[in-house]
Amino acid sequence: MRITRSIEIAADIEQVFGFHTDPANLLKITPPNIRVEILRHDPPGRGAVVVLRVKPLPFVTQTWEMCFDEFDPPRRLSDVQVRGPFNTWRQTREFASSPEGMVLTDTVDYTLPLGFLGVLADALFVRRQIGAMFAHRQKTIKRLLEPQ
């Protein structure tokens, strides 16, 4: 399954790329109903590992281990799930210059466990939740990085 969202941000492309290389910023852009704790983060770069404890729902806690497999400043940044709740998860962020600043495009490719039940869960609520999460993240990045 794939979800892609883009947003124009009136900020410097290097600034927006740099924002995405600091795992602490994930805490600033995560929707308030999802709790995230950073357990480990390596210095930014290809092969860097980030381990998160995520509480997406009451009484549900997940540990996610992500590894950056693409690191091409300031154009492209991608991470893959090494361990976590999805069968597969890959998030790619592409950064492109624009007349007003830059365009950030997030693409998430994922598969859920449980075969048909996972496909059904995706259709009923997972896709909508992921889309809403990325919409929130992009709007928050825009608000934080654009000049006031």
C-alpha positions in Angstrom: 0.0 0.0 0.0 1.2 3.5 -0.7 0.3 7.0 0.6 1.9 10.1 -0.9 1.4 13.7 0.4 3.1 16.9 -0.7 3.2 20.4 0.8 4.9 23.6 -0.2 6.9 25.3 2.5 8.3 28.8 2.4 11.6 27.8 3.8 15.1 26.9 2.7 15.4 23.3 1.4 18.5 22.7 3.5 16.7 23.8 6.6 13.7 21.5 6.0 16.1 18.6 5.2 18.0 19.3 8.4 14.8 19.4 10.4 14.1 15.8 9.3 17.5 14.5 10.4 16.9 15.3 14.0 14.8 12.6 15.7 13.9 15.0 18.5 11.8 16.9 15.9 9.6 13.9 15.5 8.2 14.7 19.0 7.3 18.2 17.8 5.3 17.0 14.8 3.6 13.9 16.1 -0.2 14.3 16.6 -1.1 14.9 20.2 -3.1 11.6 20.5 0.0 9.5 19.7 2.7 9.3 22.3 6.3 8.8 21.2 9.5 8.3 23.1 13.0 8.1 21.5 14.9 5.2 23.0 17.9 5.5 20.7 19.1 7.6 17.8 22.4 7.5 15.9 24.0 10.6 14.3 22.3 11.4 11.0 23.4 9.5 7.9 23.0 6.4 5.9 22.7 3.4 8.2 21.6 5.5 11.2 19.2 3.7 13.5 16.4 5.2 15.5 14.4 3.2 18.0 11.0 4.5 19.2 8.4 3.5 21.7 5.1 4.5 20.3 1.7 4.5 22.0 -0.8 4.9 19.1 -3.8 3.9 21.2 -4.6 3.6 24.9 -3.1 0.3 26.2 -1.2 -0.3 23.0 2.6 0.2 23.0 4.9 -0.7 20.1 8.6 -0.6 19.6 9.8 0.6 16.2 13.4 0.3 15.0 14.0 2.3 11.9 17.2 2.5 9.7 18.0 5.2 7.3 18.8 3.5 4.0 19.0 6.6 1.8 20.6 9.9 2.9 21.1 12.3 0.0 21.2 15.9 1.4 19.2 18.0 0.7 17.2 16.0 -1.8 16.1 12.6 -0.4 15.9 10.8 2.9 14.4 7.4 3.4 14.1 5.0 6.3 12.8 1.4 6.6 11.3 -0.5 9.5 13.8 -3.1 10.9 11.4 -4.1 13.7 7.9 -3.0 14.4 4.2 -3.4 13.9 4.1 -3.5 10.1 5.2 -6.4 7.8 7.0 -3.7 5.8 7.3 0.1 6.2 9.4 2.5 4.1 9.1 6.3 4.4 10.7 8.4 1.7 11.0 12.2 2.0 11.8 14.1 -1.1 12.8 17.8 -1.0 12.6 20.0 -4.1 13.2 23.7 -4.6 10.2 25.8 -5.7 9.6 29.5 -6.4 8.2 30.0 -2.9 10.8 27.9 -1.1 10.5 24.1 -1.4 8.1 21.2 -1.7 8.2 18.3 0.7 6.8 15.0 -0.5 6.3 12.1 1.9 5.7 8.7 0.5 5.0 5.7 2.7 5.0 2.2 1.3 3.7 -0.4 3.8 2.1 -3.8 4.3 0.2 -4.9 7.3 0.4 -8.4 9.0 -2.5 -10.8 9.1 -3.1 -11.2 5.4 -6.8 -10.5 4.5 -7.5 -9.1 8.0 -4.6 -6.6 7.5 -6.0 -5.5 4.2 -9.5 -5.1 5.8 -8.0 -3.1 8.7 -6.2 -0.9 6.2 -9.4 -0.2 4.3 -11.4 0.5 7.5 -9.0 2.7 9.4 -5.2 2.3 9.0 -4.9 4.2 5.7 -7.0 7.0 7.1 -4.9 7.2 10.3 -1.6 7.2 8.4 -2.9 9.9 6.0 -4.1 12.1 8.9 -0.8 11.6 10.7 1.2 12.8 7.7 -1.2 15.7 7.1 -0.7 16.8 10.7 3.1 16.4 10.5 3.4 18.4 7.2 1.1 21.2 8.5 3.2 21.4 11.7 6.5 21.5 9.9 5.2 24.3 7.7 4.1 26.2 10.8 7.4 25.7 12.6 9.7 26.4 9.7 8.0 29.2 7.8 8.9 32.8 8.8 6.1 34.4 10.8 
